[in-house]
C-alpha cells in the first residue's frame, strides 16, 4: 500500500486518526473505493463519488446503522461520513460455505423481524445512482406499485430501455397486487440484496454491504438474492424459513418481487432487463 495524499487527508479529517497507507479497491460499479490503513491499526474502506448528491452517502450510512441496530445480519461499522464520502470498517474477503449460508439465513430473518414503522421510511434513499422514494404507504401492494414499480417503469420508458408493449405488460400487474401478495407487518429490508452485496468474510460471517434500506415486504430481499444467483442459496432459504416461516405460495411470488430490481437494472443499463421483467409480469395476468 502507498499513500494518496488527497484521499488520506480527507479521511484523516473525518476520522481524527492518521492514515498510514492507501490502496485502490477494484470492483465498485458506482463509487471509487480505497482501502485505508490507519495509525491505530484499523483497516477501513473509503467510498467516494464525484458530484454525489448531498444526501447520497449520509443515506447509505443511515441504512447501515439501521440494519446494524437490528442485531441480525452483519453489516460493516460506519466510521465516518459526510456528503463527499463514506468510511466503513474493512471486511476481509473469504469464501462462501454451507455453514455461513445457513447462518446468513437465520441472521437475515432476525433483521427482518426487527421491523419498521411503516412501508417506506422517514427519508428517501438511493438504489445504485438512482433516487429511491420512500414516502410511506398504508399497504405493501400500494407501496410496491407507486414507490417501486411505476416510477422505475416510467424512467425506463423515458430512457428508451422499455418498449410500450413491455411497459403495458408490467402495468397490468399493478391492479392485481392486492390479491397476489399477502399483507405482513413491514420488515426491515436491506433493499438491494443481490448476490454482489453479500460479502463472504474471512471471519466466517456473511456481511451485507451497499444497502438501500426501508420498511417493506421481506419476500423482496429473498427474491433479490435469487435474481442473479447466490452461492448456497437453497441453504440460506431453508435456514430462513426454519427461523421465520413464510406465507404459503411465497415461491410463486419470487418473480413478482424481482420486477423492481429488473426495472432498476433497465434504468441503469438498458439491455434486456425490461423484456425479462415483462416476461415475468405476464405470469401474473
GULOPA-649523 format. One record per residue (C-alpha): chain; residue in three letters; z, x, y. Coordinates in pm, whole numbers, plus 50000, padded with zeros to 5 digits. Layout:
% residues N
chaine = A	residu = Ala	up = Z	east = X	north = Y
...
This chain:
% residues 285
chaine = A	residu = Unk	up = 50000	east = 50000	north = 50000
chaine = A	residu = Unk	up = 49914	east = 50117	north = 50351
chaine = A	residu = Unk	up = 50035	east = 49963	north = 50675
chaine = A	residu = Unk	up = 49826	east = 49738	north = 50901
chaine = A	residu = Unk	up = 49996	east = 49772	north = 51240
chaine = A	residu = Unk	up = 49900	east = 49431	north = 51385
chaine = A	residu = Unk	up = 49995	east = 49238	north = 51072
chaine = A	residu = Unk	up = 50315	east = 49438	north = 51032
chaine = A	residu = Unk	up = 50418	east = 49386	north = 51392
chaine = A	residu = Unk	up = 50370	east = 49009	north = 51371
chaine = A	residu = Unk	up = 50573	east = 48992	north = 51051
chaine = A	residu = Unk	up = 50848	east = 49205	north = 51199
chaine = A	residu = Unk	up = 50878	east = 48972	north = 51498
chaine = A	residu = Unk	up = 50927	east = 48674	north = 51266
chaine = A	residu = Unk	up = 51149	east = 48835	north = 51004
chaine = A	residu = Unk	up = 51359	east = 49075	north = 51207
chaine = A	residu = Unk	up = 51301	east = 49344	north = 50944
chaine = A	residu = Unk	up = 51074	east = 49648	north = 50934
chaine = A	residu = Unk	up = 50752	east = 49628	north = 50734
chaine = A	residu = Unk	up = 50708	east = 49945	north = 50533
chaine = A	residu = Unk	up = 50365	east = 49870	north = 50385
chaine = A	residu = Unk	up = 50095	east = 49603	north = 50367
chaine = A	residu = Unk	up = 49811	east = 49531	north = 50126
chaine = A	residu = Unk	up = 49537	east = 49264	north = 50123
chaine = A	residu = Unk	up = 49559	east = 48999	north = 49852
chaine = A	residu = Unk	up = 49238	east = 48858	north = 49707
chaine = A	residu = Unk	up = 49178	east = 48500	north = 49602
chaine = A	residu = Unk	up = 49257	east = 48282	north = 49901
chaine = A	residu = Unk	up = 48985	east = 48030	north = 49990
chaine = A	residu = Unk	up = 49121	east = 47938	north = 50332
chaine = A	residu = Unk	up = 49383	east = 48176	north = 50469
chaine = A	residu = Unk	up = 49388	east = 48555	north = 50473
chaine = A	residu = Unk	up = 49673	east = 48675	north = 50251
chaine = A	residu = Unk	up = 49861	east = 49003	north = 50291
chaine = A	residu = Unk	up = 50137	east = 49145	north = 50074
chaine = A	residu = Unk	up = 50428	east = 49291	north = 50269
chaine = A	residu = Unk	up = 50694	east = 49535	north = 50159
chaine = A	residu = Unk	up = 51000	east = 49523	north = 50383
chaine = A	residu = Unk	up = 51255	east = 49793	north = 50453
chaine = A	residu = Unk	up = 51528	east = 49591	north = 50279
chaine = A	residu = Unk	up = 51329	east = 49592	north = 49955
chaine = A	residu = Unk	up = 51192	east = 49237	north = 49988
chaine = A	residu = Unk	up = 50829	east = 49176	north = 49894
chaine = A	residu = Unk	up = 50660	east = 48889	north = 50077
chaine = A	residu = Unk	up = 50325	east = 48718	north = 50121
chaine = A	residu = Unk	up = 50191	east = 48655	north = 50469
chaine = A	residu = Unk	up = 49919	east = 48395	north = 50526
chaine = A	residu = Unk	up = 49714	east = 48388	north = 50845
chaine = A	residu = Unk	up = 49421	east = 48179	north = 50964
chaine = A	residu = Unk	up = 49240	east = 48243	north = 51293
chaine = A	residu = Unk	up = 49240	east = 47941	north = 51526
chaine = A	residu = Unk	up = 49453	east = 47732	north = 51291
chaine = A	residu = Unk	up = 49585	east = 47405	north = 51436
chaine = A	residu = Unk	up = 49931	east = 47439	north = 51593
chaine = A	residu = Unk	up = 50097	east = 47249	north = 51308
chaine = A	residu = Unk	up = 49896	east = 47394	north = 51018
chaine = A	residu = Unk	up = 50146	east = 47650	north = 50891
chaine = A	residu = Unk	up = 50456	east = 47456	north = 51002
chaine = A	residu = Unk	up = 50332	east = 47163	north = 50791
chaine = A	residu = Unk	up = 50299	east = 47386	north = 50485
chaine = A	residu = Unk	up = 50644	east = 47537	north = 50544
chaine = A	residu = Unk	up = 50797	east = 47190	north = 50575
chaine = A	residu = Unk	up = 50627	east = 47086	north = 50250
chaine = A	residu = Unk	up = 50760	east = 47391	north = 50064
chaine = A	residu = Unk	up = 51112	east = 47328	north = 50187
chaine = A	residu = Unk	up = 51096	east = 46958	north = 50098
chaine = A	residu = Unk	up = 50982	east = 47041	north = 49747
chaine = A	residu = Unk	up = 51248	east = 47309	north = 49712
chaine = A	residu = Unk	up = 51516	east = 47057	north = 49812
chaine = A	residu = Unk	up = 51425	east = 46851	north = 49504
chaine = A	residu = Unk	up = 51570	east = 47120	north = 49277
chaine = A	residu = Unk	up = 51290	east = 47074	north = 49025
chaine = A	residu = Unk	up = 50970	east = 47278	north = 49013
chaine = A	residu = Unk	up = 50989	east = 47631	north = 49152
chaine = A	residu = Unk	up = 50832	east = 47693	north = 49494
chaine = A	residu = Unk	up = 50835	east = 48016	north = 49696
chaine = A	residu = Unk	up = 51104	east = 48053	north = 49959
chaine = A	residu = Unk	up = 50988	east = 48029	north = 50321
chaine = A	residu = Unk	up = 51092	east = 48346	north = 50505
chaine = A	residu = Unk	up = 50923	east = 48284	north = 50838
chaine = A	residu = Unk	up = 50669	east = 48058	north = 51004
chaine = A	residu = Unk	up = 50502	east = 47988	north = 51336
chaine = A	residu = Unk	up = 50169	east = 47842	north = 51447
chaine = A	residu = Unk	up = 49987	east = 48166	north = 51358
chaine = A	residu = Unk	up = 50119	east = 48248	north = 51012
chaine = A	residu = Unk	up = 50345	east = 48169	north = 50719
chaine = A	residu = Unk	up = 50555	east = 48423	north = 50530
chaine = A	residu = Unk	up = 50694	east = 48338	north = 50186
chaine = A	residu = Unk	up = 50873	east = 48535	north = 49920
chaine = A	residu = Unk	up = 50633	east = 48713	north = 49685
chaine = A	residu = Unk	up = 50593	east = 48584	north = 49330
chaine = A	residu = Unk	up = 50473	east = 48850	north = 49087
chaine = A	residu = Unk	up = 50194	east = 48700	north = 48874
chaine = A	residu = Unk	up = 50235	east = 48692	north = 48497
chaine = A	residu = Unk	up = 50083	east = 48498	north = 48209
chaine = A	residu = Unk	up = 50099	east = 48135	north = 48110
chaine = A	residu = Unk	up = 50287	east = 48037	north = 47795
chaine = A	residu = Unk	up = 50367	east = 47722	north = 47600
chaine = A	residu = Unk	up = 50737	east = 47751	north = 47682
chaine = A	residu = Unk	up = 50670	east = 47795	north = 48054
chaine = A	residu = Unk	up = 50433	east = 47498	north = 48046
chaine = A	residu = Unk	up = 50697	east = 47278	north = 47884
chaine = A	residu = Unk	up = 50948	east = 47384	north = 48148
chaine = A	residu = Unk	up = 50696	east = 47303	north = 48419
chaine = A	residu = Unk	up = 50657	east = 46951	north = 48281
chaine = A	residu = Unk	up = 51031	east = 46891	north = 48295
chaine = A	residu = Unk	up = 51066	east = 47052	north = 48637
chaine = A	residu = Unk	up = 50778	east = 46852	north = 48785
chaine = A	residu = Unk	up = 50941	east = 46533	north = 48655
chaine = A	residu = Unk	up = 51259	east = 46631	north = 48838
chaine = A	residu = Unk	up = 51068	east = 46697	north = 49161
chaine = A	residu = Unk	up = 50901	east = 46359	north = 49141
chaine = A	residu = Unk	up = 51231	east = 46188	north = 49064
chaine = A	residu = Unk	up = 51380	east = 46327	north = 49387
chaine = A	residu = Unk	up = 51170	east = 46061	north = 49554
chaine = A	residu = Unk	up = 51053	east = 45998	north = 49908
chaine = A	residu = Unk	up = 51149	east = 45747	north = 50178
chaine = A	residu = Unk	up = 50806	east = 45580	north = 50166
chaine = A	residu = Unk	up = 50448	east = 45614	north = 50054
chaine = A	residu = Unk	up = 50333	east = 45877	north = 50302
chaine = A	residu = Unk	up = 50556	east = 46088	north = 50521
chaine = A	residu = Unk	up = 50709	east = 46143	north = 50860
chaine = A	residu = Unk	up = 50432	east = 46383	north = 50963
chaine = A	residu = Unk	up = 50065	east = 46428	north = 50890
chaine = A	residu = Unk	up = 49958	east = 46732	north = 50692
chaine = A	residu = Unk	up = 49656	east = 46921	north = 50568
chaine = A	residu = Unk	up = 49475	east = 46947	north = 50240
chaine = A	residu = Unk	up = 49271	east = 47264	north = 50250
chaine = A	residu = Unk	up = 49145	east = 47277	north = 50608
chaine = A	residu = Unk	up = 49119	east = 46900	north = 50640
chaine = A	residu = Unk	up = 49377	east = 46688	north = 50822
chaine = A	residu = Unk	up = 49566	east = 46457	north = 50586
chaine = A	residu = Unk	up = 49701	east = 46131	north = 50732
chaine = A	residu = Unk	up = 50044	east = 46032	north = 50602
chaine = A	residu = Unk	up = 50139	east = 45727	north = 50807
chaine = A	residu = Unk	up = 50343	east = 45515	north = 50563
chaine = A	residu = Unk	up = 50216	east = 45203	north = 50390
chaine = A	residu = Unk	up = 50406	east = 44933	north = 50206
chaine = A	residu = Unk	up = 50237	east = 44976	north = 49867
chaine = A	residu = Unk	up = 50071	east = 45258	north = 49679
chaine = A	residu = Unk	up = 49749	east = 45058	north = 49648
chaine = A	residu = Unk	up = 49730	east = 45023	north = 50026
chaine = A	residu = Unk	up = 49822	east = 45386	north = 50092
chaine = A	residu = Unk	up = 49576	east = 45522	north = 49837
chaine = A	residu = Unk	up = 49299	east = 45310	north = 49985
chaine = A	residu = Unk	up = 49349	east = 45359	north = 50359
chaine = A	residu = Unk	up = 49503	east = 45709	north = 50375
chaine = A	residu = Unk	up = 49328	east = 45880	north = 50085
chaine = A	residu = Unk	up = 49005	east = 45726	north = 49955
chaine = A	residu = Unk	up = 48844	east = 45566	north = 50259
chaine = A	residu = Unk	up = 48899	east = 45841	north = 50521
chaine = A	residu = Unk	up = 48755	east = 46115	north = 50300
chaine = A	residu = Unk	up = 48475	east = 45894	north = 50175
chaine = A	residu = Unk	up = 48373	east = 45835	north = 50538
chaine = A	residu = Unk	up = 48391	east = 46207	north = 50613
chaine = A	residu = Unk	up = 48186	east = 46289	north = 50304
chaine = A	residu = Unk	up = 47920	east = 46041	north = 50415
chaine = A	residu = Unk	up = 47923	east = 46175	north = 50771
chaine = A	residu = Unk	up = 47871	east = 46528	north = 50637
chaine = A	residu = Unk	up = 47589	east = 46423	north = 50407
chaine = A	residu = Unk	up = 47796	east = 46501	north = 50099
chaine = A	residu = Unk	up = 47789	east = 46144	north = 49963
chaine = A	residu = Unk	up = 47494	east = 45907	north = 49942
chaine = A	residu = Unk	up = 47520	east = 45540	north = 50041
chaine = A	residu = Unk	up = 47498	east = 45447	north = 49673
chaine = A	residu = Unk	up = 47780	east = 45682	north = 49578
chaine = A	residu = Unk	up = 47992	east = 45552	north = 49865
chaine = A	residu = Unk	up = 47933	east = 45191	north = 49757
chaine = A	residu = Unk	up = 48044	east = 45270	north = 49402
chaine = A	residu = Unk	up = 48370	east = 45424	north = 49528
chaine = A	residu = Unk	up = 48434	east = 45150	north = 49785
chaine = A	residu = Unk	up = 48404	east = 44891	north = 49509
chaine = A	residu = Unk	up = 48726	east = 45024	north = 49354
chaine = A	residu = Unk	up = 48937	east = 44961	north = 49666
chaine = A	residu = Unk	up = 48991	east = 44584	north = 49629
chaine = A	residu = Unk	up = 49083	east = 44634	north = 49264
chaine = A	residu = Unk	up = 49359	east = 44891	north = 49327
chaine = A	residu = Unk	up = 49649	east = 44642	north = 49338
chaine = A	residu = Unk	up = 49557	east = 44526	north = 48987
chaine = A	residu = Unk	up = 49479	east = 44872	north = 48849
chaine = A	residu = Unk	up = 49786	east = 45074	north = 48945
chaine = A	residu = Unk	up = 50143	east = 44965	north = 48865
chaine = A	residu = Unk	up = 50378	east = 44998	north = 49159
chaine = A	residu = Unk	up = 50660	east = 45252	north = 49135
chaine = A	residu = Unk	up = 50908	east = 45389	north = 49388
chaine = A	residu = Unk	up = 50750	east = 45672	north = 49591
chaine = A	residu = Unk	up = 50768	east = 46009	north = 49415
chaine = A	residu = Unk	up = 50800	east = 46348	north = 49583
chaine = A	residu = Unk	up = 50449	east = 46486	north = 49531
chaine = A	residu = Unk	up = 50311	east = 46837	north = 49564
chaine = A	residu = Unk	up = 49992	east = 46661	north = 49671
chaine = A	residu = Unk	up = 49733	east = 46930	north = 49592
chaine = A	residu = Unk	up = 49833	east = 47021	north = 49240
chaine = A	residu = Unk	up = 49514	east = 47158	north = 49092
chaine = A	residu = Unk	up = 49543	east = 47448	north = 48850
chaine = A	residu = Unk	up = 49480	east = 47708	north = 49122
chaine = A	residu = Unk	up = 49805	east = 47606	north = 49289
chaine = A	residu = Unk	up = 50013	east = 47675	north = 48978
chaine = A	residu = Unk	up = 50116	east = 48041	north = 48970
chaine = A	residu = Unk	up = 50247	east = 48164	north = 48636
chaine = A	residu = Unk	up = 50513	east = 48414	north = 48734
chaine = A	residu = Unk	up = 50612	east = 48736	north = 48563
chaine = A	residu = Unk	up = 50968	east = 48598	north = 48569
chaine = A	residu = Unk	up = 50873	east = 48330	north = 48314
chaine = A	residu = Unk	up = 50859	east = 48042	north = 48561
chaine = A	residu = Unk	up = 50563	east = 47840	north = 48686
chaine = A	residu = Unk	up = 50556	east = 47838	north = 49067
chaine = A	residu = Unk	up = 50386	east = 47570	north = 49278
chaine = A	residu = Unk	up = 50209	east = 47701	north = 49587
chaine = A	residu = Unk	up = 49998	east = 47568	north = 49876
chaine = A	residu = Unk	up = 50139	east = 47213	north = 49881
chaine = A	residu = Unk	up = 50015	east = 46911	north = 50071
chaine = A	residu = Unk	up = 50334	east = 46717	north = 50002
chaine = A	residu = Unk	up = 50401	east = 46349	north = 50070
chaine = A	residu = Unk	up = 50552	east = 46042	north = 49907
chaine = A	residu = Unk	up = 50312	east = 45892	north = 49655
chaine = A	residu = Unk	up = 50245	east = 45783	north = 49301
chaine = A	residu = Unk	up = 50347	east = 46052	north = 49051
chaine = A	residu = Unk	up = 50032	east = 45999	north = 48845
chaine = A	residu = Unk	up = 49840	east = 46169	north = 49130
chaine = A	residu = Unk	up = 49990	east = 46514	north = 49063
chaine = A	residu = Unk	up = 49929	east = 46476	north = 48690
chaine = A	residu = Unk	up = 49569	east = 46368	north = 48743
chaine = A	residu = Unk	up = 49505	east = 46666	north = 48968
chaine = A	residu = Unk	up = 49645	east = 46906	north = 48708
chaine = A	residu = Unk	up = 49387	east = 46771	north = 48465
chaine = A	residu = Unk	up = 49092	east = 46781	north = 48704
chaine = A	residu = Unk	up = 48990	east = 47145	north = 48665
chaine = A	residu = Unk	up = 49191	east = 47235	north = 48358
chaine = A	residu = Unk	up = 49542	east = 47384	north = 48347
chaine = A	residu = Unk	up = 49647	east = 47620	north = 48066
chaine = A	residu = Unk	up = 49867	east = 47437	north = 47812
chaine = A	residu = Unk	up = 49820	east = 47107	north = 47995
chaine = A	residu = Unk	up = 49899	east = 46893	north = 47685
chaine = A	residu = Unk	up = 50238	east = 47067	north = 47659
chaine = A	residu = Unk	up = 50306	east = 47009	north = 48031
chaine = A	residu = Unk	up = 50228	east = 46640	north = 47994
chaine = A	residu = Unk	up = 50425	east = 46597	north = 47672
chaine = A	residu = Unk	up = 50733	east = 46754	north = 47829
chaine = A	residu = Unk	up = 50688	east = 46547	north = 48144
chaine = A	residu = Unk	up = 50665	east = 46220	north = 47953
chaine = A	residu = Unk	up = 50967	east = 46315	north = 47741
chaine = A	residu = Unk	up = 51167	east = 46365	north = 48060
chaine = A	residu = Unk	up = 51021	east = 46076	north = 48262
chaine = A	residu = Unk	up = 50813	east = 45820	north = 48070
chaine = A	residu = Unk	up = 50504	east = 45690	north = 48247
chaine = A	residu = Unk	up = 50384	east = 45331	north = 48275
chaine = A	residu = Unk	up = 50161	east = 45203	north = 47996
chaine = A	residu = Unk	up = 49797	east = 45297	north = 48033
chaine = A	residu = Unk	up = 49854	east = 45600	north = 48254
chaine = A	residu = Unk	up = 49592	east = 45799	north = 48063
chaine = A	residu = Unk	up = 49334	east = 45536	north = 48161
chaine = A	residu = Unk	up = 49422	east = 45583	north = 48529
chaine = A	residu = Unk	up = 49376	east = 45961	north = 48538
chaine = A	residu = Unk	up = 49017	east = 45930	north = 48659
chaine = A	residu = Unk	up = 49121	east = 45676	north = 48922
chaine = A	residu = Unk	up = 49363	east = 45924	north = 49077
chaine = A	residu = Unk	up = 49106	east = 46202	north = 49058
chaine = A	residu = Unk	up = 48883	east = 46021	north = 49308
chaine = A	residu = Unk	up = 49084	east = 46154	north = 49603
chaine = A	residu = Unk	up = 49067	east = 46527	north = 49518
chaine = A	residu = Unk	up = 48699	east = 46492	north = 49427
chaine = A	residu = Unk	up = 48629	east = 46341	north = 49769
chaine = A	residu = Unk	up = 48825	east = 46623	north = 49933
chaine = A	residu = Unk	up = 48610	east = 46872	north = 49745
chaine = A	residu = Unk	up = 48298	east = 46684	north = 49853
chaine = A	residu = Unk	up = 48409	east = 46714	north = 50216
chaine = A	residu = Unk	up = 48484	east = 47084	north = 50179
chaine = A	residu = Unk	up = 48199	east = 47200	north = 49955
chaine = A	residu = Unk	up = 47938	east = 46926	north = 49914
chaine = A	residu = Unk	up = 47767	east = 46975	north = 49582
chaine = A	residu = Unk	up = 47801	east = 46714	north = 49312
chaine = A	residu = Unk	up = 48162	east = 46613	north = 49376
chaine = A	residu = Unk	up = 48081	east = 46277	north = 49533
chaine = A	residu = Unk	up = 47850	east = 46194	north = 49246
chaine = A	residu = Unk	up = 48124	east = 46278	north = 48999
chaine = A	residu = Unk	up = 48366	east = 46056	north = 49192
chaine = A	residu = Unk	up = 48116	east = 45770	north = 49191
chaine = A	residu = Unk	up = 48069	east = 45802	north = 48815
chaine = A	residu = Unk	up = 48446	east = 45786	north = 48762
chaine = A	residu = Unk	up = 48485	east = 45494	north = 49001
chaine = A	residu = Unk	up = 48227	east = 45293	north = 48808
chaine = A	residu = Unk	up = 48468	east = 45282	north = 48512
chaine = A	residu = Unk	up = 48697	east = 45052	north = 48706
chaine = A	residu = Unk	up = 48449	east = 44797	north = 48843
